[in-house]
Amino acid sequence: MARQRATLWTAYASVGGGVRFCKGVGFPDGMLPICCGEREVLEANFAEFWFDGFYAVPGISERTADLHRYEALERLRVRMVGREGLMSYYSGMNRRDLG
């Protein structure tokens, strides 16, 4: 019997630096993807980025310039994709399309 794949979730960031998760491989308009993985794996890996009741991209505030926001998001994206159980958003797209 074939093993059923776990449901992927996508971690994504808003312009203000807030991080949220949505079920599936995708993200709302106006947001940027960080990585994909199972919900529990995402929560465990993002636990260190829990600030004042929500997940956030380190180094981003409402006053952060756009270029610095992008750089902070890219640093986080690279950092997260190297962790066990997480994959890039693009790998998640490939898995979804092949599955």
MARGU-352927 format. One record per atom (N, C-alpha, C): residue in three letters; atom name; z negated, x negated, y negated. Coordinates in pm, whole numbers, plus 50000, padded with zeros to 5 digits. Each point is the difference from the previous one (the first is absolute). Layout:
<nodes>
NODE  resn  name     zz     xx     yy
NODE   Ala    CA      Z      X      Y
...
</nodes>
This chain:
<nodes>
NODE  resn  name     zz     xx     yy
NODE   Met     N  50000  49916  50118
NODE   Met    CA  50000  50084  49882
NODE   Met     C  50000  49911  49875
NODE   Ala     N  50085  50028  49906
NODE   Ala    CA  50013  49919  49878
NODE   Ala     C  49879  50023  49910
NODE   Arg     N  49952  49891  49941
NODE   Arg    CA  49888  50006  49907
NODE   Arg     C  50050  50053  49866
NODE   Gln     N  49930  50097  49946
NODE   Gln    CA  50038  50057  49871
NODE   Gln     C  49956  49906  49888
NODE   Arg     N  50088  49980  49905
NODE   Arg    CA  49968  49914  49886
NODE   Arg     C  49898  50069  49911
NODE   Ala     N  49915  49917  49942
NODE   Ala    CA  49902  50051  49904
NODE   Ala     C  50073  50042  49873
NODE   Thr     N  49943  50094  49930
NODE   Thr    CA  50057  50046  49875
NODE   Thr     C  49981  49894  49892
NODE   Leu     N  50108  49967  49933
NODE   Leu    CA  49993  49906  49889
NODE   Leu     C  49961  50072  49871
NODE   Trp     N  49929  49930  49917
NODE   Trp    CA  49966  50044  49866
NODE   Trp     C  50051  49894  49903
NODE   Thr     N  50024  50038  49877
NODE   Thr    CA  50044  49906  49897
NODE   Thr     C  49891  49988  49894
NODE   Ala     N  49965  49876  49967
NODE   Ala    CA  49913  49972  49886
NODE   Ala     C  50092  49979  49880
NODE   Tyr     N  49968  50065  49890
NODE   Tyr    CA  50083  49986  49881
NODE   Tyr     C  49912  49989  49876
NODE   Ala     N  50056  49948  49893
NODE   Ala    CA  49925  49978  49876
NODE   Ala     C  50063  50076  49885
NODE   Ser     N  49914  50044  49908
NODE   Ser    CA  50046  50062  49876
NODE   Ser     C  50010  49893  49893
NODE   Val     N  50058  50034  49888
NODE   Val    CA  50014  49906  49889
NODE   Val     C  49863  49952  49952
NODE   Gly     N  49900  50086  50007
NODE   Gly    CA  49865  49965  49956
NODE   Gly     C  49924  49914  50100
NODE   Gly     N  50059  49973  50117
NODE   Gly    CA  49936  49914  50099
NODE   Gly     C  49926  50072  50109
NODE   Gly     N  49992  50132  49995
NODE   Gly    CA  49935  50075  50106
NODE   Gly     C  50081  49994  50129
NODE   Val     N  49933  49990  50114
NODE   Val    CA  50066  49994  50130
NODE   Val     C  49963  50125  50078
NODE   Arg     N  50101  50061  50060
NODE   Arg    CA  49979  50118  50085
NODE   Arg     C  50083  49984  50127
NODE   Phe     N  49973  50085  50096
NODE   Phe    CA  50072  49999  50127
NODE   Phe     C  50065  50136  50020
NODE   Cys     N  50121  50000  50056
NODE   Cys    CA  50063  50127  50037
NODE   Cys     C  50054  49987  50142
NODE   Lys     N  49995  50111  50070
NODE   Lys    CA  50044  50003  50139
NODE   Lys     C  50152  49983  50006
NODE   Gly     N  50044  49916  50092
NODE   Gly    CA  50142  49976  50017
NODE   Gly     C  50044  49875  49925
NODE   Val     N  50128  49974  50007
NODE   Val    CA  50059  49886  49930
NODE   Val     C  50069  50055  49877
NODE   Gly     N  49936  49988  49889
NODE   Gly    CA  50052  50054  49874
NODE   Gly     C  49890  49997  49897
NODE   Phe     N  50034  50033  49877
NODE   Phe    CA  49902  50000  49892
NODE   Phe     C  50054  50089  49889
NODE   Pro     N  49911  50053  49916
NODE   Pro    CA  50043  50090  49892
NODE   Pro     C  50083  49928  49894
NODE   Asp     N  50080  50077  49928
NODE   Asp    CA  50077  49947  49889
NODE   Asp     C  49907  49933  49899
NODE   Gly     N  50048  49892  49942
NODE   Gly    CA  49924  49930  49898
NODE   Gly     C  49893  49906  50055
NODE   Met     N  49992  49987  50130
NODE   Met    CA  49903  49911  50064
NODE   Met     C  50074  49885  50067
NODE   Leu     N  49926  49897  50040
NODE   Leu    CA  50060  49885  50067
NODE   Leu     C  49932  49975  50134
NODE   Pro     N  50077  49977  50108
NODE   Pro    CA  49940  49978  50131
NODE   Pro     C  49935  49862  50010
NODE   Ile     N  49893  49995  50079
NODE   Ile    CA  49933  49872  50025
NODE   Ile     C  50026  49959  50145
NODE   Cys     N  49963  50087  50094
NODE   Cys    CA  50019  49968  50142
NODE   Cys     C  49981  50127  50083
NODE   Cys     N  50024  49988  50129
NODE   Cys    CA  49984  50111  50093
NODE   Cys     C  49909  49959  50115
NODE   Gly     N  49937  50098  50061
NODE   Gly    CA  49916  49977  50117
NODE   Gly     C  49931  50130  50038
NODE   Glu     N  49919  49994  50103
NODE   Glu    CA  49921  50117  50038
NODE   Glu     C  49894  50023  49893
NODE   Arg     N  49960  50123  49979
NODE   Arg    CA  49905  50035  49894
NODE   Arg     C  49872  49917  50009
NODE   Glu     N  49943  49990  50118
NODE   Glu    CA  49875  49927  50017
NODE   Glu     C  50016  49851  49966
NODE   Val     N  50115  49943  50036
NODE   Val    CA  50027  49859  49971
NODE   Val     C  50015  49980  49849
NODE   Leu     N  50069  50092  49935
NODE   Leu    CA  50014  49991  49854
NODE   Leu     C  49864  50006  49933
NODE   Glu     N  49918  50097  50038
NODE   Glu    CA  49869  50015  49937
NODE   Glu     C  49914  49875  50022
NODE   Ala     N  50003  49944  50120
NODE   Ala    CA  49922  49879  50029
NODE   Ala     C  50047  49882  49916
NODE   Asn     N  50130  49984  49986
NODE   Asn    CA  50055  49886  49926
NODE   Asn     C  49987  50016  49849
NODE   Phe     N  49997  50122  49952
NODE   Phe    CA  49988  50022  49856
NODE   Phe     C  49855  50017  49956
NODE   Ala     N  49904  49995  50094
NODE   Ala    CA  49859  50021  49966
NODE   Ala     C  49952  49903  49892
NODE   Glu     N  50050  49877  50002
NODE   Glu    CA  49957  49902  49899
NODE   Glu     C  50053  50032  49860
NODE   Phe     N  50092  50095  49990
NODE   Phe    CA  50058  50039  49871
NODE   Phe     C  49949  50136  49954
NODE   Trp     N  49882  50039  50049
NODE   Trp    CA  49937  50127  49963
NODE   Trp     C  49916  49976  49875
NODE   Phe     N  50037  50062  49889
NODE   Phe    CA  49930  49984  49873
NODE   Phe     C  49968  50135  49941
NODE   Asp     N  49875  50024  49970
NODE   Asp    CA  49958  50122  49930
NODE   Asp     C  50059  50128  50058
NODE   Gly     N  50002  50012  50131
NODE   Gly    CA  50043  50125  50063
NODE   Gly     C  50146  50012  50036
NODE   Phe     N  50077  49893  49984
NODE   Phe    CA  50140  50006  50040
NODE   Phe     C  50051  49860  50033
NODE   Tyr     N  50112  49994  50072
NODE   Tyr    CA  50065  49873  50030
NODE   Tyr     C  50083  49959  49879
NODE   Ala     N  50006  49868  49974
NODE   Ala    CA  50075  49954  49883
NODE   Ala     C  50063  49863  50027
NODE   Val     N  50112  49976  49935
NODE   Val    CA  50065  49868  50006
NODE   Val     C  49918  49905  49914
NODE   Pro     N  49951  49889  50056
NODE   Pro    CA  49922  49906  49920
NODE   Pro     C  50081  49945  49882
NODE   Gly     N  49937  49991  49885
NODE   Gly    CA  50065  49941  49883
NODE   Gly     C  50077  50097  49914
NODE   Ile     N  49995  50130  50030
NODE   Ile    CA  50073  50097  49919
NODE   Ile     C  49901  50096  49933
NODE   Ser     N  50020  50019  49871
NODE   Ser    CA  49925  50101  49926
NODE   Ser     C  50100  50076  49913
NODE   Glu     N  49951  50095  49927
NODE   Glu    CA  50088  50079  49911
NODE   Glu     C  50063  49912  49892
NODE   Arg     N  49936  49888  49966
NODE   Arg    CA  50051  49913  49893
NODE   Arg     C  50087  49886  50051
NODE   Thr     N  50022  49991  50130
NODE   Thr    CA  50078  49890  50057
NODE   Thr     C  50148  50017  49965
NODE   Ala     N  50063  49892  49956
NODE   Ala    CA  50144  50002  49968
NODE   Ala     C  50081  50025  50127
NODE   Asp     N  50117  50061  49984
NODE   Asp    CA  50084  50036  50115
NODE   Asp     C  50031  49882  50091
NODE   Leu     N  50036  49886  49944
NODE   Leu    CA  50032  49884  50082
NODE   Leu     C  49881  49957  50085
NODE   His     N  49881  50004  49943
NODE   His    CA  49879  49962  50073
NODE   His     C  49966  50104  50108
NODE   Arg     N  50028  50126  49972
NODE   Arg    CA  49980  50105  50102
NODE   Arg     C  50089  49973  50121
NODE   Tyr     N  50125  49971  49973
NODE   Tyr    CA  50096  49974  50107
NODE   Tyr     C  49956  49878  50082
NODE   Glu     N  49960  49893  49931
NODE   Glu    CA  49956  49879  50070
NODE   Glu     C  49876  50026  50085
NODE   Ala     N  49905  50076  49948
NODE   Ala    CA  49879  50032  50076
NODE   Ala     C  50034  50083  50124
NODE   Leu     N  50091  50095  49985
NODE   Leu    CA  50043  50082  50113
NODE   Leu     C  50071  49915  50105
NODE   Glu     N  50085  49909  49957
NODE   Glu    CA  50070  49913  50094
NODE   Glu     C  49903  49908  50075
NODE   Arg     N  49900  49948  49930
NODE   Arg    CA  49898  49917  50067
NODE   Arg     C  49927  50081  50108
NODE   Leu     N  49964  50124  49966
NODE   Leu    CA  49932  50086  50097
NODE   Leu     C  50091  50033  50117
NODE   Arg     N  50125  50030  49973
NODE   Arg    CA  50096  50034  50105
NODE   Arg     C  50014  49885  50101
NODE   Val     N  50016  49878  49949
NODE   Val    CA  50013  49883  50088
NODE   Val     C  49872  49979  50079
NODE   Arg     N  49889  50014  49935
NODE   Arg    CA  49869  49983  50066
NODE   Arg     C  49980  50101  50112
NODE   Met     N  50037  50125  49979
NODE   Met    CA  49976  50105  50099
NODE   Met     C  50097  49990  50118
NODE   Val     N  50125  49969  49974
NODE   Val    CA  50099  49997  50108
NODE   Val     C  49968  49890  50101
NODE   Gly     N  49927  49899  49962
NODE   Gly    CA  49962  49894  50092
NODE   Gly     C  49885  50036  50092
NODE   Arg     N  49942  50116  49984
NODE   Arg    CA  49884  50040  50079
NODE   Arg     C  50042  50075  50127
NODE   Glu     N  49918  49982  50104
NODE   Glu    CA  50029  50064  50128
NODE   Glu     C  49997  50153  49987
NODE   Gly     N  50100  50064  50057
NODE   Gly    CA  50007  50146  49999
NODE   Gly     C  50071  50059  49880
NODE   Leu     N  50037  49916  49903
NODE   Leu    CA  50073  50049  49883
NODE   Leu     C  50141  49944  50000
NODE   Met     N  50090  50073  49941
NODE   Met    CA  50139  49955  49990
NODE   Met     C  50053  50035  49862
NODE   Ser     N  50107  49934  49963
NODE   Ser    CA  50061  50031  49872
NODE   Ser     C  50054  50143  50003
NODE   Tyr     N  50016  50056  49882
NODE   Tyr    CA  50058  50134  49989
NODE   Tyr     C  50138  50002  50064
NODE   Tyr     N  50076  49894  49983
NODE   Tyr    CA  50137  49995  50052
NODE   Tyr     C  50000  49993  50153
NODE   Ser     N  49904  49930  50059
NODE   Ser    CA  49987  50001  50146
NODE   Ser     C  49961  50139  50048
NODE   Gly     N  49917  50066  49924
NODE   Gly    CA  49963  50139  50033
NODE   Gly     C  50121  50091  49997
NODE   Met     N  50087  49980  49902
NODE   Met    CA  50123  50080  49992
NODE   Met     C  50086  49974  50124
NODE   Asn     N  50014  49874  50041
NODE   Asn    CA  50078  49968  50119
NODE   Asn     C  49940  50063  50124
NODE   Arg     N  49870  49994  50013
NODE   Arg    CA  49933  50059  50117
NODE   Arg     C  50023  50151  50003
NODE   Arg     N  49991  50063  49884
NODE   Arg    CA  50021  50145  49993
NODE   Arg     C  50143  50035  50041
NODE   Asp     N  50095  49922  49950
NODE   Asp    CA  50141  50029  50028
NODE   Asp     C  50036  49974  50145
NODE   Leu     N  49932  49905  50064
NODE   Leu    CA  50030  49966  50139
NODE   Leu     C  49926  50088  50100
NODE   Gly     N  49888  50057  49956
NODE   Gly    CA  49912  50073  50090
NODE   Gly     C  50047  50136  50030
</nodes>
